[in-house]
Amino acid sequence: MVEEVTEARAAEAERARLAAEATAARDELTRIMERIGDGFVAFDRDLRYTYANRGTGSPSSSATSPSASAPSSSFARPTSC
């Protein structure tokens, strides 16, 4: 019983550590993306916005809260080379 509690606490501590690392990595990536002077937009596979930096001039651009909107019709679908 004590061993199970110890393992559960260790697993929770590891989960918290990994979550903190993921948050730090996301924050660093956001800082990097915001330094890009030109507009930068990222889309998922369904062409939904996942990120737009301030350079896009988009009212929905936000470093802290990327939106998952409907596919954009203002951008051409990427084609294979």
N, C-alpha and C positions, 0 to 999 in steps of 0.2 A: 504494500500500500504506500509506504513512504517513498519507495523507488518510483512509483507511478506519478506521485505528486512532484517529485524532483524532475522527472522527465518532462512533465507538463510545463513546469516553470521554465525549464531550459528551452523548450520549444517556443514558448511565448516570448522569452527574451530574444531568441533568434528571429522570430517574426517581427518583433519591434525594431530590432537592429536593421533587418532588411528593408522594412518600411521606411525607416529614417534615411537609409542609403538611397532608396528609390526617390524619395522626396528631394534630397540634396541633388541628385543627378538631374531630375526634372527642372529644378530651380536654376541650376547651372546652364542647362540647355536653353531655358527661357532667356536668361541673361545674354547668352551668345546670340540667339536669334534676334533679340531686340536691338543688338548692336549693328545689325545689317542695315545699311542706309536705304537700300532699295526695298521695295515691297516684296515680301516673301509669303507665299501661301502654301500650305500643305493640305493634301486631300487623302482620304482613305481610298480603298479599292472601289467603293461605290460613288466616288467623286463627291463625298461630303467633306466640307471644310473640317479640318482637324486643328489648324493653326493659321493665324494671319498676324504678322507683326505690325507694328505701328506704321511702317513705311507703306502699307497698302492703302492707307487713308480710309479704310473701311470702318464704319461706325461699330461694327461687331468685332473688330480686332481687339483681342485681349490676351495679354501674356499669362494671366492667371486662370482664365477660364475659357479654354478652347471650346468652340461650339461644334456640335454635330448636326449640321443643318441638312436640308434636302440637297440633292445634287445641284451643282451650279450650272445654269444654262449659259452664263456669260463667259465661260471658258470652254475652249474646244477640248474634246476628249483626247487624251494622249494616244499617240499611235506608236506602233512598234517600228523600230529602225530596220 
